[in-house]
Amino acid sequence: MDRIKKDLGIKTKLKPSGGGVFEIRVNGDLIYSKIQTGQFPDEFDIIEKLKAQ
């Protein structure tokens, strides 16, 4: 979260969840899902996806 703010200047918000769910959404659009990939995201991959938005 700090890396996203530092590198992109984007304010982030965490929403508590359960059951191993970890998703990243931008303006409501899903850009990453741990449920779909089976793994926690690499922060640099997420930054690249955010840059592409």
DALINDA-V536352 format. One record per helix or strand of 3 or more residues. SS is the DSSP state (hx for helix, st for strand). FROM is the first residue (numbers start at 1). TO is the last residue. If there is no record, write none. Layout:
ss->SS from->FROM to->TO
ss->SS from->FROM to->TO
This chain:
ss->hx from->2 to->8
ss->st from->23 to->26
ss->st from->29 to->33
ss->hx from->34 to->37
ss->hx from->43 to->52
